[in-house]
Amino acid sequence: MSRLYIIGNGFDRHHNVKSSYEHFAAWLKKHDRQVFETYRRVCDYDALWCDFERGMAYVSRSYFLDMAMPFLPSLKGREAEDLTGAEIFLAGDWGADFAVELVDRLKKRFAQWIGSIKVPDDYHDHMINIDRDARFLTFNYTDFLESKYGIRSDQINYIHGKRGT
């Protein structure tokens, strides 16, 4: 084994596998509209679905502040400095819980989507000649190398994990 292939999503997409984040967005919109809309509102990033991982870094602070406002005590007749630590932490905890729940739901839906990805019938028209004795480092979740190219699983390192495991 003298060769190492580093495989990314372009490999699956070369075989017409619908595995881009834009495909995930379309799937999520169809299967969980609430999570789709919430995530779209929460992230302040124009290229959200084509650069999903980077988009997660652009969370709208104002969205979470707006969501936490009902949990902050009224300031009627009080100064902001008069708020107790418990009152402030309660609102902060609620905002954090909301964020964790959203991420958990996104992760669950992402795993479901990965499990639903189908390999099109015409994939074989796009197969490339690869050294079947090589080692493979893949960022993909699909088992395309194993199922369609016949590569042994002990030759493949799935960086992000493999669907179904």
Disulfide bonds with the S-S distance in Angstrom:
none
